[in-house]
Amino acid sequence: MIGARPRVGVFLLAPGFPGRSAGEVLEGTVAAAVAAEEAGFDAVWLAEHHFMSYGLCPSAVTLAGYVLGATSRVTVGTAVSVLSVQHPVALAEQALLLDQVSGGRFRLGVGRGGPWVDLEVFGTGPERLEGGFAESLDLLLAALAGPRVRGDGPLFRFREVPVVPGPRAGVDPLLAVTSDTGIGLAAARGLPMLLGMHADDAEKARFVRTYRARGGPDVTHVSTHLAHVGDTTAGARAAVRSALPRWLRPGLAGYVRHDGAPRRPRDADEYTDLLCRLHPVGDPGLCRARLDRTLRHTGARSLALMVETTGDPARTRENVARLGAEVLPGLTLPDQAVRRTESVLSSKFVT
């Protein structure tokens, strides 16, 4: 038996492709968000990066506010706001403000981030990334719940204050998860997980199974994917393989560690090939099949599609329109019985 269509959003990074100014990149990202609403997508997810061309949006909450004003129907969320480099209560205040003025269309996604120079620049330090992340997350959740919040931990100590504006009906945050530690944090707090593009279906299925085993509730996890549709699979993959490494080479090199330790970026061409193998890059039939497979094998019930794959704003909007017209209508959620049966097989599934 087949259920309803899953919730599907676009995942926008504002990638700094060479030869395009910051204004052109951000204008194209906003245009892609508007195109997603017109194409029938349910959500727009905005990424946040600092001090690198991988993504030219340093404040996903700020850009979300702009996109909320440019749209009228879609949910607009952060995927993610980097919690380790900002004060949890300040982030909660911004989220609650957007929740109020948008009538509940805002969704806050947060993540731990990495050991990057951001920690030095913003003065939060490695302790916020390591042992302090759980404290930061719990303080954020307490502020989102309101009506008052206080800091009693080793990193945040302050008197009780009112949360203004108070929650409208609940922001319903989610947590980006890349490790077993992250799974445990999400499950213990009942937060849906945002599952990354680097993981295949088998890995995502393991994360969902582990989440359930650790007592996590029945929530809607979001699976992220690179997505590019073309007339033929060969043509779609050729377009992505030609364009994506031009962004990935300088973008991945922009990850600089806070402690100055050297690091070797991933090979851009190899990473592009991996993304093409894992994700819906091809003709409409292949794209539907790949996403349908994810829904049946992972336990995720919502999708976020990274559509800025060529660095050409017009091609991005075309990609969004074709995904909306030729791929989304064919997607359905398996019912609970099908999900339980196939979860047994997902651990052996090979992408």
Secondary structure in CASP SS format (residue, H / E / C, confidence):
PFRMAT SS
TARGET T0000
AUTHOR 0000-0000-0000
METHOD secondary structure of the structure
MODEL  1
M C 1.00
I E 1.00
G C 1.00
A C 1.00
R C 1.00
P C 1.00
R E 1.00
V E 1.00
G E 1.00
V E 1.00
F E 1.00
L E 1.00
L C 1.00
A C 1.00
P C 1.00
G C 1.00
F C 1.00
P C 1.00
G C 1.00
R C 1.00
S C 1.00
A H 1.00
G H 1.00
E H 1.00
V H 1.00
L H 1.00
E H 1.00
G H 1.00
T H 1.00
V H 1.00
A H 1.00
A H 1.00
A H 1.00
V H 1.00
A H 1.00
A H 1.00
E H 1.00
E H 1.00
A C 1.00
G C 1.00
F C 1.00
D C 1.00
A E 1.00
V E 1.00
W E 1.00
L E 1.00
A C 1.00
E C 1.00
H C 1.00
H C 1.00
F C 1.00
M C 1.00
S C 1.00
Y C 1.00
G C 1.00
L C 1.00
C C 1.00
P C 1.00
S C 1.00
A H 1.00
V H 1.00
T H 1.00
L H 1.00
A H 1.00
G H 1.00
Y H 1.00
V H 1.00
L H 1.00
G H 1.00
A H 1.00
T C 1.00
S C 1.00
R C 1.00
V C 1.00
T E 1.00
V E 1.00
G E 1.00
T E 1.00
A C 1.00
V C 1.00
S E 1.00
V E 1.00
L H 1.00
S H 1.00
V H 1.00
Q C 1.00
H C 1.00
P H 1.00
V H 1.00
A H 1.00
L H 1.00
A H 1.00
E H 1.00
Q H 1.00
A H 1.00
L H 1.00
L H 1.00
L H 1.00
D H 1.00
Q H 1.00
V H 1.00
S C 1.00
G C 1.00
G C 1.00
R C 1.00
F E 1.00
R E 1.00
L C 1.00
G E 1.00
V E 1.00
G E 1.00
R C 1.00
G C 1.00
G C 1.00
P C 1.00
W E 1.00
V C 1.00
D H 1.00
L H 1.00
E H 1.00
V H 1.00
F C 1.00
G C 1.00
T C 1.00
G C 1.00
P H 1.00
E H 1.00
R H 1.00
L H 1.00
E C 1.00
G C 1.00
G C 1.00
F H 1.00
A H 1.00
E H 1.00
S H 1.00
L H 1.00
D H 1.00
L H 1.00
L H 1.00
L H 1.00
A H 1.00
A H 1.00
L H 1.00
A H 1.00
G C 1.00
P C 1.00
R E 1.00
V E 1.00
R E 1.00
G E 1.00
D E 1.00
G C 1.00
P C 1.00
L C 1.00
F C 1.00
R E 1.00
F E 1.00
R E 1.00
E E 1.00
V E 1.00
P E 1.00
V C 1.00
V C 1.00
P C 1.00
G C 1.00
P C 1.00
R C 1.00
A C 1.00
G C 1.00
V C 1.00
D C 1.00
P C 1.00
L E 1.00
L E 1.00
A E 1.00
V E 1.00
T C 1.00
S C 1.00
D H 1.00
T H 1.00
G H 1.00
I H 1.00
G H 1.00
L H 1.00
A H 1.00
A H 1.00
A H 1.00
R H 1.00
G C 1.00
L C 1.00
P C 1.00
M E 1.00
L E 1.00
L E 1.00
G C 1.00
M C 1.00
H C 1.00
A C 1.00
D C 1.00
D H 1.00
A H 1.00
E H 1.00
K H 1.00
A H 1.00
R H 1.00
F H 1.00
V H 1.00
R H 1.00
T H 1.00
Y H 1.00
R H 1.00
A H 1.00
R C 1.00
G C 1.00
G C 1.00
P C 1.00
D C 1.00
V C 1.00
T C 1.00
H C 1.00
V E 1.00
S E 1.00
T E 1.00
H E 1.00
L E 1.00
A C 1.00
H E 1.00
V E 1.00
G C 1.00
D C 1.00
T C 1.00
T H 1.00
A H 1.00
G H 1.00
A H 1.00
R H 1.00
A H 1.00
A H 1.00
V H 1.00
R H 1.00
S H 1.00
A H 1.00
L H 1.00
P H 1.00
R H 1.00
W H 1.00
L H 1.00
R H 1.00
P H 1.00
G H 1.00
L H 1.00
A H 1.00
G C 1.00
Y C 1.00
V C 1.00
R E 1.00
H C 1.00
D C 1.00
G C 1.00
A C 1.00
P C 1.00
R C 1.00
R C 1.00
P C 1.00
R C 1.00
D C 1.00
A H 1.00
D H 1.00
E H 1.00
Y H 1.00
T H 1.00
D H 1.00
L H 1.00
L H 1.00
C H 1.00
R H 1.00
L H 1.00
H C 1.00
P C 1.00
V E 1.00
G E 1.00
D C 1.00
P H 1.00
G H 1.00
L H 1.00
C H 1.00
R H 1.00
A H 1.00
R H 1.00
L H 1.00
D H 1.00
R H 1.00
T H 1.00
L H 1.00
R H 1.00
H H 1.00
T H 1.00
G C 1.00
A C 1.00
R C 1.00
S E 1.00
L E 1.00
A E 1.00
L E 1.00
M E 1.00
V C 1.00
E C 1.00
T C 1.00
T C 1.00
G C 1.00
D C 1.00
P H 1.00
A H 1.00
R H 1.00
T H 1.00
R H 1.00
E H 1.00
N H 1.00
V H 1.00
A H 1.00
R H 1.00
L H 1.00
G H 1.00
A H 1.00
E H 1.00
V H 1.00
L H 1.00
P H 1.00
G H 1.00
L C 1.00
T C 1.00
L C 1.00
P E 1.00
D C 1.00
Q H 1.00
A H 1.00
V H 1.00
R H 1.00
R H 1.00
T H 1.00
E H 1.00
S H 1.00
V H 1.00
L H 1.00
S H 1.00
S C 1.00
K C 1.00
F C 1.00
V C 1.00
T C 1.00
END
